[in-house]
Amino acid sequence: MRIATSTHRVKKSRRGLSLAEVMISLAISAMLLTAVAAAFTASSDAIEQNDTFFRASQAARVSMTQILTEIRRSDAVQVPPDNQTLPMMTHDHKDRTYKYFPGQQKLKLITNDVLTDPDYTLASNCTSVTFDVDKYQEPAPTFAWHVNRVAVTIVVKVDKNTIRLTGSAAPRNEQKWQ
């Protein structure tokens, strides 16, 4: 007669995981990893969208500051043919035009005195750029037009995020002090 020892019983209870248990644990792990990957992708998409909006709005702010500074310092601001173009003669006698291209959604600086250089893109993702001019006309005999103030509005939109920047400036050299 044989006596059963406790070591024999321990060996039987340490057989390992069954195939069904392994498959269930792999399925749970796969679902958790899929959820983590989806959360990571959504987070990185949101970060990229916010970064694009920040860059577009910052470029519009810098452009607004540059345009308003040049209006204040300019020798002459012309009355624009439309409200999407602003021609001017700067304080250092450079012929410049700020122009909005709706099809490209870009605000560009065009240097008219140097025809070989490229147009500079100042801001992208602009859904609207307007230059509203407050002007007056001298009496006879000159009937010359002068610009009192220029109001600039830039609207930037990236996906669902929109920002509207407005500012105005008066060309100091155009002012008539009486």
VENJO-V814932 format. One record per residue. N is the residue number from 1. PSI is psi in radians with two decimals (* if undefined). NEAR is the number of other ideal C-beta (glycine too) atoms within 8 Angstrom. D_LAST is the distance of its C-alpha to the last C-alpha in whole Angstrom. Layout:
BEGIN
{{N;PSI;NEAR;D_LAST} {N;PSI;NEAR;D_LAST}}
END
This chain:
BEGIN
{{1;2.42;2;129} {2;2.55;3;126} {3;2.25;4;123} {4;2.27;5;120} {5;2.86;6;117} {6;-0.41;5;114} {7;-0.56;6;113} {8;-0.72;8;114} {9;-0.63;9;112} {10;-0.69;8;109} {11;-0.62;7;109} {12;-0.59;7;109} {13;-0.20;6;106} {14;0.82;6;104} {15;-0.47;4;104} {16;-2.95;4;100} {17;2.55;6;97} {18;2.91;6;99} {19;-0.66;6;97} {20;-0.71;6;95} {21;-0.69;8;94} {22;-0.75;9;92} {23;-0.70;8;91} {24;-0.75;8;89} {25;-0.64;9;88} {26;-0.68;8;86} {27;-0.74;8;85} {28;-0.75;8;83} {29;-0.73;8;82} {30;-0.71;8;81} {31;-0.73;8;79} {32;-0.75;8;77} {33;-0.63;8;76} {34;-0.73;8;75} {35;-0.72;8;73} {36;-0.74;8;71} {37;-0.71;8;70} {38;-0.73;8;69} {39;-0.70;8;67} {40;-0.76;8;66} {41;-0.77;8;65} {42;-0.70;8;62} {43;-0.77;8;61} {44;-0.59;8;60} {45;-0.74;8;59} {46;-0.71;8;56} {47;-0.73;8;55} {48;-0.73;8;55} {49;-0.76;11;52} {50;-0.68;9;50} {51;-0.74;8;50} {52;-0.76;10;49} {53;-0.73;13;46} {54;-0.79;8;45} {55;-0.73;8;45} {56;-0.77;13;43} {57;-0.61;11;40} {58;-0.70;8;40} {59;-0.67;11;39} {60;-0.69;15;36} {61;-0.78;9;35} {62;-0.72;10;35} {63;-0.76;12;33} {64;-0.79;12;31} {65;-0.77;8;29} {66;-0.80;9;29} {67;-0.82;11;28} {68;-0.66;12;25} {69;-0.76;9;25} {70;-0.58;11;24} {71;-0.80;15;22} {72;-0.69;10;19} {73;-0.07;8;20} {74;2.69;14;21} {75;-0.64;8;19} {76;2.42;9;19} {77;2.17;13;21} {78;2.71;8;22} {79;2.03;6;23} {80;2.62;11;26} {81;-0.48;3;29} {82;3.08;5;31} {83;0.29;8;30} {84;0.12;10;32} {85;2.44;12;31} {86;1.69;14;27} {87;2.56;10;27} {88;2.81;15;24} {89;2.07;10;24} {90;3.00;12;24} {91;-0.45;7;23} {92;0.45;4;26} {93;0.71;6;26} {94;2.35;8;29} {95;1.97;10;29} {96;2.65;13;30} {97;2.28;11;30} {98;2.22;14;31} {99;2.43;10;34} {100;2.29;13;36} {101;1.75;9;40} {102;-0.65;6;41} {103;-0.57;4;45} {104;-0.19;5;45} {105;0.81;9;42} {106;2.52;11;40} {107;2.18;14;37} {108;2.67;12;37} {109;2.15;9;34} {110;2.08;10;35} {111;1.92;11;34} {112;-0.34;9;34} {113;-0.36;5;34} {114;1.82;6;37} {115;-0.29;4;39} {116;-0.29;3;43} {117;2.74;5;41} {118;2.87;3;42} {119;2.43;7;40} {120;2.19;8;39} {121;2.08;8;40} {122;-0.71;12;38} {123;2.47;15;39} {124;3.02;8;42} {125;0.52;10;43} {126;2.11;14;40} {127;-0.32;8;41} {128;2.39;8;37} {129;2.17;12;34} {130;2.54;10;31} {131;1.83;13;27} {132;2.19;9;25} {133;2.23;12;22} {134;2.03;9;19} {135;2.85;9;17} {136;2.77;7;15} {137;2.35;8;16} {138;2.65;8;14} {139;3.09;5;15} {140;2.58;4;18} {141;-0.17;3;19} {142;-0.71;6;18} {143;0.52;8;18} {144;2.52;6;17} {145;2.45;9;17} {146;2.64;10;15} {147;2.15;13;16} {148;-0.81;8;15} {149;2.57;9;18} {150;2.17;15;21} {151;2.27;12;24} {152;2.30;18;27} {153;2.22;11;31} {154;2.19;15;34} {155;2.15;12;37} {156;2.33;15;40} {157;2.23;9;44} {158;1.97;9;47} {159;-2.03;6;50} {160;-0.12;3;49} {161;2.28;9;47} {162;2.45;8;43} {163;2.43;10;40} {164;2.08;7;36} {165;2.30;13;33} {166;2.60;8;30} {167;2.84;8;26} {168;2.73;9;23} {169;2.68;11;20} {170;2.27;11;17} {171;2.09;15;16} {172;-0.60;7;14} {173;-0.28;8;14} {174;-0.23;12;13} {175;2.43;7;10} {176;2.02;5;6} {177;2.25;3;4} {178;*;2;0}}
END
